[in-house]
Amino acid sequence: MKRIFIVTGEPSGDKLASKVILKLKEINPNIQYLCVGGVNLEKQGVKSIFNLKEITYIGFTSILLNVFKIKKKINFTIEEIIKFNPDILFTIDSPEFTLRVAEKVKKINPLIKTIHYVAPQVWIWRENRVKKLQKFLDHVLLLFDFEKKYFDKENIKNTFVGHPLLEKENNEKVELSNLFAVKTKIISIFPGSRESEIKVLLPILSDFVKLMNKKFNNFSFVFHATSENKNHINDYVKKLHIDNIQVISDENIKNKILVNSIFAVAKSGTISLEICNFKIPSIIIYKINFINYFIMKLLVKVKYANIINIINKKEIIPELLQGECNPNEIYKSVVYFLNNPKAMHDQVKICSETLNGIKSESSSSLEASKILNSYLFL
């Protein structure tokens, strides 16, 4: 039986990987798996060698403070991979963890094929990093077609597969009367998946809800949580004693709520693409400590944080970062859009057009799974 070891570094990577493995199982059911993953891969029957929360750190300072823990997990992961002796090491996103694992595994056992999904964003920073990847990656699966030129330049085998979070889903509006009052309007809130993000953003977003409730009485606010952080968010929200906030972690219900939402407030990240794919207007928020932000500003080459804005080279989706990420600014931005249907319509239109340019012609997950399967027989 062929073997694949999957290495993710955070919940978003776990979600991406699970979509690919679901397709791969349809193509080839005779594969044995082991992983560093979360609940999504677990649902596919793939066992994780440790809890994903143990390595989901964010920001330079957080990584530095936990550098010995991370190094220990990297070494443990490498040991387990070598012991498992897979045909393929499939790494997903989170390059600071996954690519370090891949590099060391390739040195120990060059026969293991290394395939990385979600290329390091060399168009944002560290373009010279691509040269190093050639030494230990056999294939890179790209989410965006404009990334190809960077990898072609260094003769690194790559394939544009598109973004799996943009695949067609059932986006029809559904009945949610069992969860919400009939006349309520839903605003979806995405506070992030990492514990460090949530600690910063939860108080800000909660105060934003309080400001909204002072002026409006017809909104319901849904905090979209991962199963890993649901309890933490729930405990925090309960203490607020606000009756128009709900916390949801079930993926199917979350999607139904999102498609029925009139607006979304989301932490910067891949969730923004899902929101755009559901044709929901939104704003982006993000806040990290000053030292991390200062280091990031020195390294980053692009003006914007959101991929839609980066592609369009202008702010299509408002970004409230750092000092602007506060309850008052979020409130003002959301109310502006709610009072301007044309602004919401225009944003959704441009985002939809942008997404059409980065979608795979077929299924992204299927294309990725085909490449994985092909490497099993090389």
N, C-alpha and C positions, 0 to 999 in steps of 0.2 A: 504493500500500500504506500502511495506517495504521501509526503508530509510537508506541511506548510506551517511555519511559525510566524505569527502576526505580532508586530510591536506597534502599539499606539502610545500616545503620551498624554491625552486628555479626552474628555467625553465626545468632542466633535469628531476626533479621529476614530474613536470607537464606533460612532454612528456611520461614518463613511465606510469603514472597513466592513461593517456588518452587511451593508447593501451589496458590496462586491462578493462577499462570501455566500450570501443568499443566492446570487446568480451562478456562482461557481459550483455550488452544490447541485444545481439543475443540470449543468454541463457534465460534471464529473462527481458523482456521489462517493467515489472511492478514495477519499483524501482524509488523512488524519491531521487534526489541528491542535495547536497549543498557542497561548497568547499572553501578552500583557495587554489587557483590555478591560472593558466595563460591561455594563448591563446589556448593551445591544449585541455584543458578540456572545455574551452568555446566553441570550435568547436563541442564538444560532447553535447552541450546544458546544461552544468553544470555551474551554476552561482557561482561566487566567492564573498565572503563577503568583500574583499578588494583587492587592487592591489598587486600582488606578489612582485613587486619591493620594496615594503615598508619593507620587511623583508630579502631581499637577501644581507646580509652582509658577508664579508669574512675575516678570520684572527682573532686572539684573540683580538688584539687592537681595530679593527673595531667593534667587538661585545661588548667589554667593553665600548667604547665610545657611543654606541647606546643601552646600556643595559636597560635603562628605556623605550625606544621606543619598544624594543623587548618584555619586560615584559608586557607592555600595550597591545601589539598585542596578546600575549599569553592569557592574561586574557579576552580580547574581544572575541578571538576565542573560548575559553572554554564556555563563556556565550552563544554564538551563537549555539554551539554544544548542550548544555543542553536544550536550547530553542527548537532546531530542534528535539531533542530526537530520534536520529537514532538507528537502530538496530545494525549497525556496524560503528565504527570509523576506517577508513582506512587511515593510515599514511604512507607516502612515503619518505624515505631517510631523509636528513637534521635533524639528531637526536637532535641537540641542540634546535631546535624549535619543531619539530613534537612529539618527545618523551616526552618533558616536558608537552605538551598539553595532550597527552595520559595518562600520569601518574595522572594528576590532574582530568581529566574527569573520570577515573576509580574510584578514591576516592569518587567523588561526586555521580556517578551512576554506581555501579558495574555491572548492567545488560547490559550495552552497551558493545558489543564484540569489542575487540581491536585487529586489525590485522595490522602488520607493514611489509612493503615491502622495501627491501634493508637493510639487517641487518647492524647494526653498525660494522665497520671494526675492530673487536676485535683482529684480527690477525695482525693488524698494531699497535694498542695501546689500553690501558685500558681494558685488558682482564677481570678484575674483575667486569667490568660494566655489564656483562651478568647476574650475580646473581641478580642485581637490577631489570632487565627486567622481571623476573619471577613474580614479584608482580603485574604488571599491563598490561602485554601483553598476549593475549590468543593464538596468533599464529604469527610466523615469517616466511615470505616468503624469501627464500635464492636465490641469484643470482648464487652462486658458490657452488658446492657440497662439497668442502673441508671445508666449514664453518659449516657443520652439527655437527661435533664433539664437537664444542664449546657449542652449544645449547643443544645437547643430554646430555652432561655432567651435565647440570643444570636442566634437565628434563623440558625444555621449548619446547612446541609443535612447530615443524618447518617442512617445506617442501622445498626441492630444486626444484625450478621451472625453473631455467636457466635465462639467460638475454634476455629480450624482444628486446633489440637493436640488437640482433644477429639472429633474426628471418629472414627467407628467404624473400627476396624482389626481385623485378625485377631489377637485376643488369646489364641488357644488355646495351651496349653503345647506345646512342641515338644521333640524329642529333642536334647539337648546333650552326649551322652556322648562325642562326639568332641573336645569342648573341656574337659570336667570329669570328675572321678572320679564314679562312679555315686552314691555316698552323700553327696557334697558338697552343702552348702547355700550358695546364692549371695547375697552382699550387694553390691548395686550402689552405686557411688560416683560422684558427679558433681561434679568439682572446679571447674567453670566453663568458659567458652569464651574468656575474655580472658586474655592472658599475665600481666597484673598480678594477677588473681585466683588463677591457678594457682601463681604464685610464693609467695603467702601461704599458700594452703590445702594444697598438696602435702605439705610437711613435717608439718603438723598431722594430716592424714589418714593419712600413712604411720606416724606414731607411734601413731595409733589402731589400725591394723592390727596393729602389734607387740603392743599390749596385748591385743587379742583373741586373738592366737596364743599368748599365755602361758597363757590359760585354756581355749581351745577348739582342737580339731584337726580339725574337720569343716566349716570354712567356706572358700569361695573368694571372693576380693574382686576385683570387676571395675571398673576405672576407665573410665568412659565418656568418650571424647575426641572432639573434632572432628578432621577431617583436618588442620586447620591446626596443632593443638597436640599431635597424637599423638606425634610424634617427641620433643618436649620431655618429655612425661610418660613415654614409654618409656625414654628415657635416664636419667631420674631414678630410675624404679622398678628398672631393671637394677642400679643401684649398691647397692640395698638387699639384693639376694640373698635375696629372699623368694619362695619357690616357689609360693605360693598367691595371687599377684596376677597379673592379666592386664589388658592395655590394649586396648580395642576401639574402633574408629572407624567401622566399617561400620554404616550406619543399620539395615539389616534384621537383622543379627546383634544389634545393641544392643537393639532392640525385643524380640527373642526372649529375650535374656538377662534383660531387665527383667521380662517377664511370668513368667519362671521364678524370679525372685528372691523371697526371703522378707522382705527389708527393703532400704531405700535410705537413703543419707545424701547429701543434695544441697545444693549452693550455692543460696541464695535466688534465685528467678527463675522463668521460664516452665516450666522442666523439672519443677517441682513439680506442675504441672497434668497433665503427661504421666504422672508417677508415680501420681498419684491416679486418673487415667483407667484405668490398668492394675491398679487396686485393690491397690497395694502399700503397706504402712505405711512411714512415713518420719519423719525429722527434718530440719530445715533448719539450715544453718550459714552464717555470713557474718562476714567480718572485713575492715575497711579501716583506714587509719591514723587516728589520733586526731583530727587536724584535720578530715578529711573527715567523720568521724562527728559531731563537734561541730557543724559547719555543717549537716549533715543533720538533726540533732535540733532545731535552731532553726527549720528550714523545714517539716519534716514534721508533718502534722496527725493522723495515725493512730498507733495504739499498736503495731500489728503490721507485719511485713515481708511476710508471706505472704498472698496473695489469699484463700485459704480461711479464714484466721484473721480477715482484715479483714471479709469478708462475714458471718461468724458472730459477730463482735465478741468473740471469746474464742480462746484458744490450743487449737486442735484438733490442729495439728501443732506439736510443740515447736520453738522457735526458739532456737538457741544462737548468739548474736550477740556480737561483740567479745570481751570478757574470757571469756565462757562458751564461746567457740569455741576449745576446747583439747582435746587428746587424751583427757584424763581425763573431762571432761564428756561428750564424744561417746561414749566407752566406756560410761559409766554409763547414759546415756540408751538406747543400743542394747540393752545387756544387760537393762535394765528391761523393754523391750518384748518381747525374745526370751523372757523368763521369764514374761510375762503375755499369753498369747494373746487374752484378752478385751479388753485394751487395744488390741491391734493390730486386732482385729475391729471394735471401736467406732469407732476412727479411720477405718478404711476405709469403714464404713457412713455416717458423717456426711459424709465427703468425697464419696462417691458421690451422696448426696442433694443436696449443695451444687452439684456439677457439673451435675446434672440441671436445676438452675435457671438455669444460664448457658449451656447448650448451644443451638445453633441447631436449629430444627425440621428443617431440611434440612441440606445440606452448607454449612458456613461458607465454604469456598473457592469453592464454586460460586456462592453468593450474591454474594460479592465480585467474582468474575469477570464476572457478569452486569452489575453496576453499571459496571465498567470498560468493558465492551463497549458499553453504552448511551451512554456519554460519547464514544465514537468517532464517533457519528453525530449528535451535537447540532450 
